[in-house]
Amino acid sequence: EKQGFKHFMLKEIYEQPGVVRACLEAYFPNSAEIPVTLGLPADFYADLEQIQIVACGTSWHAALVGKYLLEQLAGIPTQVQYGSEFRYAPTPLTANTLTIGVTQSGETADTLAALGMEKERRQGKEFKYEARLLGITNRPESTLGQMVDNIINTHGGIEIGVAATKTFIAQLMAFYGLALDLAYRRQAITQDRLTEIITGLRQLPADIEAILETQEKYIEQLVHDFVETKDFIFVGRGINFPIALEGALKLKEISYIHAEGYPAGEMKHGPIALLDSKVPVVAIAMPGNVYEKVISNSQEAKARDSRLIGVTSVNDGEAAEIFNDLIPVADVEEILSPILTVIPLQLLAYHIAARKGLDVDQPRNLAKSVTVE
Ligand code: M6R
């Protein structure tokens, strides 16, 4: 039931604060001795030297955020592969490696094939090459669930809209849980820092609610200008680069507008040639490590007459001057920001598609689970 919402996608966008709360409750039990509980056995990942993640689509974007967290918080080298690529060109076998499959449905053929291949090629090897597989899924009862011994359940609830929204947020939460659990067990993080991050995570549901309450109407108005737009560029850096990819994918999927996501620093290596007054640029510019860089990349876009839409928590004169349109989100530390910065991008894609009168929940050519190769 849509419960008064025009589309399932919008309902699911609005369910995200609740999903984050459910994940917080499941993964972070509020105890100093056991700060994170994912239900995974300690010997499962104590001696890890590397992680490889396979996924497709939006789940692949969540995996890219996951890579950032696993490397920056837990210090474990991590690579992310498309299921469809990995299955035909797998990474050479390495010892003490965890392979993670991320799939909300647990039924995506390419992701399952990649995991199945990994399981098979590691079996029968000496102990150090043993298959260590972890699934991150919204459907523990799925084929993925039957294939692997260890699962992180993402607690998103059933998602009907073909465009993944709340299950993406839930996958991000699973990666915060995993990265923090690993960091804690490997003593890669201080107790204070761990507490600080978990406290920050607990604030996010209210921050998402604030975006929904204060920005949805604004975005609904804003999209009047973009119904005829043919191309969009999304840029971000660091942990927000995958969010730029996700914003572009959402727009492509449901509004059929051509959109690309780039790490902002790459624009000058080619894509900037596309820019003119007809190509808006959405820049994710959160304070932190790369804020100044994103701002200077945005200035370069503005100099090519692109209309600039900023998703940022900075509300100073500089930001107001650079961005033609500014969508504010709460001022959280950079490492937590993807949970907030993706929300305006979901709303932007939704409202453009809805305004164009498109079938938001069942976009053309797409299926909710891609069970064929
Ligand atoms: O069920 P999965 O997470 O494995 O699905 C992977 C992709 O097919 C999926 O994320 C697709 O990209 C969505 N329609 C994105 O909105």
Boltz pocket constraint, residues with backbone or C-beta under 6 A from the ligand:
constraints:
  - pocket:
      binder: B
      contacts: [[A, 56], [A, 57], [A, 58], [A, 59], [A, 102], [A, 103], [A, 104], [A, 105], [A, 106], [A, 107], [A, 108], [A, 111], [A, 162], [A, 163], [A, 164], [A, 165], [A, 253], [A, 366], [A, 367], [A, 368], [A, 369], [A, 370]]
      max_distance: 6.0
